[in-house]
Amino acid sequence: MRLAWMAGAVMAITIAGATMVRATEIRLAEQFSMGYLQFNVMKRDKLIEKYATQRGLKDFKVSWQRFNGPVAMNEALLSNSTDIVSGGVPGLITLWDKTQGTSFEVKGICALSSQPFLLNTANPAIKSIKDFTDRDRIAVPSIKVSVQAVLLQMAAANAYGEENYGKLDPLTVSMSPPDATIAMLGGAGGVNSVFSVPPFQFQQLEQSNIRTVLSSFDVLGPHTFTVAWTSARFRKENPELYAAFLDAVKEATAIIAADPKGTAQSWINDSNSKLPLEMVTKVVTGPNVEWTMTPAATMKFARFMRRVGTIKHEPASWKDMFFPEIGGLNGS
């Protein structure tokens, strides 16, 4: 990964903010999936603490939170209950759109991963998304705004015409990936399908009666799955912590590539998962999985969301939605 661009940009932030207010705490939020492995490594190896200390910070705290879906995380960010959140691209786009021209403008910091997620079903009658009926229920982390919900809308637009992009929305229910997996495996609440995330989607497929209806890559091609974002205010007032976070993500991304098995074990430990290490390691190193800070296909999400009216502003470039420190990357 070409990240030489970062050093100068990070130094510039640090110098420019030398007289600004410093936070005593940086609060980071993640969701339920393996899309945030950098966060697991950063916690394990105390990488934010390492780089913040190198920048001369002494009295600070790093705390971690976990939410289900972008709605709860974005609400926490807007209410100043957290500082840096992470999730699917539509969650970032939604808040970027809502905060345009306000004093609390939100933008992306960097991508974390590019990987497909799968729409799995236990209903043998469903061969494609056109086979879903009013009797079916599809679990997603958050209805309408999660990356899975938006990809389902994109798939519906392809199948039924863009004016019918919301055709499958009434079938969706909001559930965390672990709860959705349990519900589908046990048939609880009428949930017979899940637009899921790794590793839960692969755990589901271990059951002989469950199969994949659709991959997100079928709809969009290779795309960013997880990104981190924050407010312009936090970035401006806390340049050393912001820079430390970027450096920590950079090192954590390199660690994942160098030690996927150790990273898999860190996720298991952090998540209290009972999944076998071999399975989780295979997810980390999957053929379509890339741990990268470079955003991919974010404009495809934004253009679709603008066309169907779920956002009011369309960015001219992916760079409009991200802070400039990663502007030198070959994003899309």
Protein Blocks (a to p, Z undefined) as FASTA:
>chain_A
ZZklmmmmmmmmmmmmmmmccdfbdcddddddfklmmmmmmmmnommmmmmmmnopabdc
ddddddedjklmmmmmmnopafbdcddfklmmmmmmmmgoiakbccdfbdfbdcdddddd
fbfklmbfklpcfkbccddfbghjamklmmmmmmmmmmnojklmmmmmmmpccddfklmm
mmmmnopghiabdcdddfklmmmmmpmkbccfbdfklmnopadfbdcdddfklmmmmmml
mmmmmmmmmmmmmmmmmmmmlmmmmmmmmnopabdfklmmmmmmgmkbccdfbdghklmm
mmmmmmnopafbdcfbfklmpcfklmmpccZZ
